[in-house]
Amino acid sequence: MKSTRVSFSNPLARALAVVGFGLASSLVLAACGGASSATSPSPTKASSSPSSTPALTVTIRATTVAGLGTVLVNAQGRTLYTLSSESSGKLTCTVSNGCSQSWTEVDLPSGASAATAADNAKSSLLATETGATGTLVTYNGWPLYTFVGDSKAGQANGEGLQSFGGTWYVLSTSGAPVHPTSAHASPTSSSSGYSY
């Protein structure tokens, strides 16, 4: 076989050979995943600054709970309660007496200044006071709590329980404690499996 020799004495031939070699090298590197940053596009990054972050807040809504009618719930549909012994800023559900282990205060998140009302709850009845674990949301002056015995939305296992100096009730949209109808059997602290 006869070999062919290419002469690079011509400057144009030399320039074309250099360009061709460079192009061939780039293609080989790209095929192997080692392309230089000059020829490969840089990945786009998500913007670190939030474009429209919703304000942190607590939403109090109203919904129907079986046997109790239309009562207050939180944004997740969990029934809200108040303790009959808590009025005029007097709190009897505290961390030190163990109440907060079963009854969780509805507290504003850090940075929030007020709760919001939705679904027939009245914003004019919402306020706050200093609670045992944070800035406690109140409705018509009643501090609001969720109950550990409610595992999902629509339950009201805490209705009528007596503990910590009073009785636990759900609240109507008018802000009045709701007393169960005779058809609704309220659990007691002894039958619910929760001791106080």
Beta strands, then each sheet from edge to edge (+ up, - down):
strand 1: 59-65
strand 2: 69-74
strand 3: 81-83
strand 4: 103-105
strand 5: 116-117
strand 6: 126-130
strand 7: 135-139
strand 8: 142-143
strand 9: 145-147
strand 10: 162-163
strand 11: 166-171
strand 12: 177-178
sheet 1: 2+ 1- 5-
sheet 2: 3+ 11- 10+
sheet 3: 3+ 11- 12+
sheet 4: 4+ 9-
sheet 5: 6+ 7- 8+
end
